[in-house]
Amino acid sequence: MDTLTHPKAGKEILPIAENLMKEILNAMGFEDVSVSSLWDEKQDRGKLSLEGELAQYLIGLEGKTIESLQLIFNILLGRKSGKECAIQVDALGYWDKKEKEIFSKVEYGISEIKRSGAPYRLPPMNAAMRRIIHKTLANHPEVESSSEGEGVWRKIVLYPRKNH
């Protein structure tokens, strides 16, 4: 998407995002699922949290349903607002748990790089998770990251930072 014609949405998008998600959930029969939002300054993205007894059904096997919902939601929100949107849609803290799991692997990878000086490959992950890791490590003093592979096998490789 061309950011010159589609400016990036900031925290002002959150009320629109909440209302749109409520509309989508109601249309899907999930009226009892509550929606709340916050702006994650560190990752420069909005986060929608879905809570309630039925929210578990929005996660799906290995997060495939919530991942699909997030993709469709961001496309719809972008069309509605005319802005490029990066909103994480989370149900019952699923993505928060996954991020903690992945970042423990990142920390292990960093310790391995310090020990051996060799690159360290993380397991394959979706584009949103790779974006979070790249953004987090962008200013890391000892490690840099890049992506390799194609499709579902795309992963992040951690390297010792040059000029360190």
Backbone bond lengths (Angstrom), bond angles and torsions (degrees), N, CA, C in turn:
res aa  C-N    CA-C-N  psi(-1)  N-CA   C-N-CA  omega(-1)  CA-C   N-CA-C  phi
1 M - - - 1.444 - - 1.527 108.47 -
2 D 1.277 118.31 133.48 1.451 123.92 -178.65 1.528 109.52 -77.96
3 T 1.340 116.57 113.74 1.461 119.90 -176.94 1.533 112.39 -72.92
4 L 1.352 117.94 -11.91 1.460 118.95 175.51 1.526 110.42 -72.64
5 T 1.320 117.28 -35.43 1.463 119.80 178.01 1.524 111.77 -94.68
6 H 1.311 117.02 -18.34 1.462 121.90 179.16 1.530 108.92 -126.52
7 P 1.335 118.21 92.19 1.460 119.38 179.82 1.528 110.41 -63.74
8 K 1.318 115.27 154.50 1.460 121.12 -178.79 1.527 109.80 -77.25
9 A 1.319 115.27 133.73 1.467 120.89 179.33 1.526 110.01 -72.67
10 G 1.319 115.37 144.08 1.459 121.92 174.79 1.516 109.89 -114.72
11 K 1.334 115.97 -159.58 1.468 118.81 -175.08 1.525 114.31 -63.25
12 E 1.341 117.14 -16.95 1.468 119.73 177.84 1.535 112.33 -64.56
13 I 1.331 117.02 -15.89 1.463 121.58 -178.62 1.533 112.24 -79.45
14 L 1.329 117.96 -16.21 1.472 120.81 -172.36 1.532 114.57 -57.94
15 P 1.348 120.59 -45.76 1.471 118.46 178.83 1.536 112.41 -62.39
16 I 1.328 116.96 -37.82 1.465 121.34 177.66 1.527 109.20 -65.42
17 A 1.339 115.97 -42.56 1.467 121.25 -179.71 1.526 110.89 -62.40
18 E 1.328 117.00 -45.68 1.471 120.65 179.34 1.525 110.96 -58.78
19 N 1.341 116.73 -48.00 1.470 120.61 -179.15 1.525 112.05 -62.72
20 L 1.333 116.63 -42.19 1.461 120.05 179.24 1.528 110.61 -63.88
21 M 1.329 117.36 -42.75 1.466 119.97 179.64 1.526 110.36 -63.75
22 K 1.323 117.77 -39.74 1.470 120.12 177.74 1.522 110.66 -61.72
23 E 1.329 116.91 -40.84 1.471 121.01 177.36 1.529 110.59 -61.37
24 I 1.319 116.30 -45.91 1.471 120.84 -178.95 1.529 110.66 -63.69
25 L 1.327 116.24 -45.87 1.471 119.97 -179.79 1.526 111.25 -62.86
26 N 1.318 117.20 -41.71 1.468 120.55 177.88 1.522 110.80 -61.39
27 A 1.332 116.57 -42.79 1.464 120.83 179.28 1.530 111.48 -64.49
28 M 1.338 116.68 -27.70 1.468 121.44 179.58 1.527 112.32 -87.53
29 G 1.339 117.50 -5.61 1.457 120.29 -178.96 1.516 114.05 89.48
30 F 1.314 116.98 18.31 1.468 122.37 179.81 1.532 110.16 -108.73
31 E 1.342 117.48 49.15 1.464 122.40 -176.92 1.531 112.55 -61.38
32 D 1.336 117.05 -29.32 1.465 120.82 -176.22 1.534 113.88 -84.10
33 V 1.323 117.69 -1.55 1.461 120.56 178.23 1.526 107.93 -84.44
34 S 1.336 116.23 125.64 1.469 120.16 179.85 1.528 110.09 -88.55
35 V 1.334 114.96 152.97 1.463 121.99 -177.89 1.522 108.40 -125.55
36 S 1.322 116.37 128.74 1.469 120.86 172.71 1.527 107.74 -132.76
37 S 1.330 115.93 159.29 1.460 119.21 -176.64 1.524 111.10 -135.22
38 L 1.332 114.18 157.96 1.466 121.63 172.12 1.513 107.78 -153.94
39 W 1.339 115.29 159.50 1.467 120.95 177.93 1.516 108.31 -103.18
40 D 1.324 116.48 125.40 1.465 123.18 178.53 1.529 107.27 -94.29
41 E 1.336 116.17 98.34 1.476 121.68 -177.92 1.524 111.39 -60.68
42 K 1.316 116.33 -40.73 1.462 121.42 -176.23 1.529 111.59 -60.52
43 Q 1.328 116.89 -43.28 1.461 121.21 -178.87 1.530 112.82 -96.89
44 D 1.339 117.32 -2.83 1.461 122.54 179.16 1.532 111.01 54.88
45 R 1.341 114.80 53.99 1.459 120.78 -178.89 1.522 109.98 -152.12
46 G 1.303 114.66 158.57 1.450 120.37 172.18 1.509 109.75 -89.42
47 K 1.333 115.40 156.04 1.457 120.87 176.67 1.523 108.39 -132.37
48 L 1.326 116.01 129.08 1.448 121.41 173.24 1.518 107.59 -107.31
49 S 1.326 116.41 129.90 1.462 121.62 177.29 1.514 108.66 -108.01
50 L 1.325 115.70 127.30 1.459 122.63 178.34 1.519 107.83 -107.02
51 E 1.321 116.41 124.51 1.464 121.69 -176.51 1.522 109.76 -130.90
52 G 1.301 115.32 155.31 1.456 121.31 176.95 1.523 110.29 133.19
53 E 1.311 114.50 166.69 1.454 121.00 -175.29 1.537 112.77 -57.25
54 L 1.330 117.77 -38.45 1.456 120.92 -177.15 1.534 113.70 -85.67
55 A 1.320 117.58 -7.49 1.472 120.90 -176.73 1.525 112.25 -60.76
56 Q 1.322 117.49 -26.78 1.466 120.56 179.83 1.533 111.91 -58.70
57 Y 1.332 116.66 -30.33 1.462 120.41 -179.20 1.522 112.65 -75.13
58 L 1.320 117.11 -11.71 1.460 121.07 178.76 1.527 112.12 -85.45
59 I 1.321 117.41 -10.20 1.471 120.90 -178.91 1.525 110.72 -80.87
60 G 1.320 116.87 -51.86 1.465 121.11 -179.70 1.515 112.29 77.66
61 L 1.315 115.41 175.92 1.455 122.46 -179.41 1.520 110.15 -64.97
62 E 1.318 116.76 122.20 1.470 124.17 -179.36 1.531 112.72 52.71
63 G 1.345 116.75 31.11 1.457 121.13 175.65 1.517 115.65 76.23
64 K 1.329 117.54 10.42 1.473 120.26 -176.31 1.531 112.23 -64.55
65 T 1.328 117.76 -37.42 1.470 119.95 -178.58 1.528 110.79 -69.17
66 I 1.330 117.64 -46.32 1.473 120.61 -178.95 1.534 110.30 -66.53
67 E 1.330 116.45 -33.85 1.460 120.93 177.75 1.533 109.97 -65.49
68 S 1.327 116.91 -43.03 1.469 121.47 178.44 1.525 110.86 -67.00
69 L 1.327 116.49 -43.02 1.462 120.99 178.03 1.528 110.11 -59.60
70 Q 1.321 116.79 -42.88 1.464 121.75 179.48 1.531 110.81 -61.89
71 L 1.325 117.65 -43.91 1.458 121.38 179.93 1.522 110.93 -62.35
72 I 1.329 116.54 -51.36 1.466 120.86 -179.84 1.530 110.59 -61.77
73 F 1.322 116.42 -42.63 1.465 121.57 -179.79 1.529 111.16 -59.30
74 N 1.336 117.35 -47.13 1.463 120.28 -178.45 1.526 112.10 -65.20
75 I 1.331 117.19 -34.58 1.467 120.35 175.85 1.530 109.71 -64.84
76 L 1.332 116.49 -48.64 1.470 120.58 179.94 1.523 111.86 -62.80
77 L 1.336 116.40 -42.50 1.466 120.41 179.79 1.530 110.56 -64.48
78 G 1.319 116.90 -40.27 1.460 120.96 177.81 1.518 111.68 -62.25
79 R 1.323 116.37 -41.43 1.472 120.40 178.70 1.518 110.55 -67.37
80 K 1.321 116.35 -40.85 1.475 120.78 -177.91 1.531 111.33 -68.22
81 S 1.341 116.51 -39.30 1.469 120.47 -174.82 1.525 113.38 -94.40
82 G 1.335 117.16 -19.92 1.462 120.12 -175.44 1.516 112.42 74.93
83 K 1.339 116.68 16.25 1.460 121.22 -178.73 1.515 109.97 -125.89
84 E 1.330 115.84 154.65 1.458 121.61 174.77 1.522 107.86 -73.12
85 C 1.318 117.01 125.46 1.462 120.99 -174.40 1.523 111.95 -116.47
86 A 1.323 115.32 137.81 1.457 122.05 173.61 1.526 106.62 -128.93
87 I 1.320 115.34 83.30 1.463 121.03 -179.26 1.524 108.20 -111.41
88 Q 1.302 116.42 126.25 1.460 120.10 175.35 1.520 108.06 -86.91
89 V 1.317 116.70 128.60 1.459 122.61 177.78 1.522 106.82 -104.73
90 D 1.325 116.57 117.28 1.460 121.82 -176.77 1.518 110.07 -121.37
91 A 1.314 117.15 139.94 1.458 122.44 176.01 1.522 108.23 -119.78
92 L 1.325 115.83 123.28 1.468 122.67 176.99 1.530 112.92 54.20
93 G 1.335 116.88 32.78 1.466 121.33 176.58 1.520 114.39 73.36
94 Y 1.330 118.32 17.23 1.466 121.53 -177.99 1.528 111.88 -55.64
95 W 1.358 116.89 -52.17 1.469 119.51 -177.53 1.524 111.80 -67.55
96 D 1.333 117.05 -34.73 1.468 118.66 177.35 1.523 110.43 -59.80
97 K 1.339 116.60 -43.26 1.478 120.80 178.12 1.522 111.09 -64.43
98 K 1.342 116.71 -43.19 1.467 120.43 179.61 1.525 110.80 -63.53
99 E 1.340 116.88 -41.40 1.463 119.93 179.25 1.524 110.92 -62.53
100 K 1.330 117.31 -42.63 1.474 120.25 178.43 1.525 110.47 -61.41
101 E 1.323 115.91 -41.56 1.463 121.81 178.81 1.534 110.47 -61.66
102 I 1.326 116.21 -48.05 1.469 121.13 -179.21 1.526 110.48 -65.53
103 F 1.348 117.33 -42.16 1.460 118.86 -178.20 1.526 112.54 -69.21
104 S 1.319 118.00 -24.21 1.466 118.27 173.01 1.530 108.80 -68.99
105 K 1.343 117.78 -35.14 1.470 121.41 175.57 1.527 110.63 -68.87
106 V 1.330 117.23 -36.61 1.465 120.98 176.99 1.529 109.44 -63.68
107 E 1.332 117.00 -45.77 1.474 120.83 178.61 1.532 111.23 -60.15
108 Y 1.323 116.09 -41.98 1.462 120.06 176.86 1.532 109.67 -62.02
109 G 1.341 116.61 -44.38 1.463 120.90 178.55 1.520 112.28 -59.67
110 I 1.329 116.55 -41.33 1.468 120.91 178.45 1.528 110.02 -62.55
111 S 1.323 117.52 -42.90 1.473 120.03 179.28 1.530 110.82 -65.55
112 E 1.346 117.37 -36.25 1.469 120.96 177.24 1.527 111.28 -66.56
113 I 1.327 116.77 -39.12 1.466 120.49 178.55 1.531 109.85 -64.88
114 K 1.328 116.51 -43.41 1.465 120.31 178.64 1.532 110.77 -62.09
115 R 1.331 115.77 -38.33 1.463 121.04 -178.42 1.524 111.32 -72.35
116 S 1.340 117.82 -47.26 1.461 120.96 -170.55 1.530 114.80 -105.84
117 G 1.344 116.73 -24.31 1.460 119.98 -175.70 1.524 113.18 78.25
118 A 1.326 117.12 0.77 1.470 122.01 -178.79 1.530 110.42 -93.23
119 P 1.330 117.68 153.00 1.466 120.43 175.77 1.531 110.75 -60.32
120 Y 1.343 115.24 155.43 1.463 120.65 179.49 1.523 108.38 -130.60
121 R 1.338 116.38 126.27 1.467 121.68 -179.10 1.519 110.76 -98.21
122 L 1.328 114.53 129.84 1.460 121.02 175.12 1.530 108.54 -86.97
123 P 1.324 117.95 161.84 1.465 119.25 177.66 1.530 111.11 -66.31
124 P 1.336 117.65 158.28 1.467 120.29 176.98 1.527 111.06 -56.20
125 M 1.343 115.70 145.61 1.467 120.79 -179.93 1.515 109.66 -153.44
126 N 1.321 115.92 166.20 1.463 120.44 -178.47 1.531 111.35 -73.63
127 A 1.315 114.87 166.29 1.466 121.69 -175.85 1.525 112.56 -60.66
128 A 1.329 117.76 -39.48 1.470 120.73 -178.92 1.530 110.74 -62.77
129 M 1.324 116.87 -41.85 1.464 120.44 -179.62 1.536 110.32 -68.92
130 R 1.337 116.61 -39.40 1.472 119.33 177.43 1.528 110.15 -62.53
131 R 1.332 117.28 -40.53 1.472 121.45 179.69 1.528 110.31 -59.16
132 I 1.331 116.56 -43.80 1.467 121.29 -179.32 1.524 110.36 -61.59
133 I 1.315 116.82 -44.11 1.473 120.51 -178.87 1.522 110.49 -66.91
134 H 1.335 117.02 -47.07 1.476 119.61 179.20 1.530 110.60 -58.16
135 K 1.319 116.93 -44.09 1.462 121.42 -178.59 1.530 110.37 -64.94
136 T 1.328 116.63 -41.91 1.457 121.15 -179.82 1.536 111.63 -64.97
137 L 1.314 116.92 -39.04 1.466 120.72 -176.42 1.529 113.81 -89.65
138 A 1.331 117.66 -2.20 1.468 121.16 -175.83 1.529 113.02 -53.18
139 N 1.316 117.19 -37.81 1.472 120.62 -178.32 1.524 112.97 -111.32
140 H 1.324 116.19 18.07 1.468 119.54 179.58 1.525 108.08 -66.53
141 P 1.334 118.26 133.01 1.463 120.07 -174.97 1.537 114.62 -71.11
142 E 1.342 118.41 -22.74 1.468 119.62 -173.42 1.524 115.39 -116.50
143 V 1.335 117.12 -14.66 1.464 120.35 -172.38 1.518 110.49 -133.35
144 E 1.339 116.25 143.94 1.461 121.63 170.94 1.518 108.26 -127.73
145 S 1.328 115.94 164.26 1.458 119.82 -175.13 1.520 111.10 -132.26
146 S 1.323 114.93 154.02 1.463 121.30 171.38 1.524 107.17 -148.59
147 S 1.324 115.83 162.73 1.456 120.44 178.73 1.513 109.55 -103.37
148 E 1.338 115.80 148.05 1.459 121.17 175.51 1.515 108.79 -143.39
149 G 1.326 115.73 159.26 1.454 120.76 179.49 1.515 111.12 94.47
150 E 1.327 114.98 177.58 1.459 121.46 -176.92 1.518 110.79 -128.35
151 G 1.317 116.02 150.70 1.460 122.23 172.63 1.514 113.77 54.54
152 V 1.329 115.85 -135.18 1.469 120.84 -176.67 1.522 112.21 -68.00
153 W 1.324 117.82 -12.56 1.473 121.31 179.72 1.520 112.09 -93.85
154 R 1.345 118.49 0.47 1.469 121.55 -178.65 1.519 109.42 -65.21
155 K 1.318 115.33 132.61 1.463 121.00 -176.76 1.517 110.24 -139.87
156 I 1.295 115.12 171.01 1.466 122.11 177.14 1.521 109.02 -101.55
157 V 1.328 114.34 138.67 1.457 121.14 173.85 1.525 106.85 -114.38
158 L 1.314 115.55 129.31 1.464 121.98 177.49 1.525 108.39 -97.57
159 Y 1.337 116.38 137.40 1.462 122.80 -179.81 1.519 109.64 -129.19
160 P 1.340 116.69 154.11 1.471 117.70 170.21 1.537 108.22 -63.37
161 R 1.318 116.30 137.64 1.468 119.97 -178.51 1.515 109.58 -68.10
162 K 1.341 115.08 132.67 1.461 120.49 175.45 1.519 108.17 -68.95
163 N 1.315 116.42 154.55 1.472 122.62 -179.44 1.516 111.48 63.13
164 H 1.317 116.16 27.74 1.470 119.44 179.46 1.516 108.54 -91.48
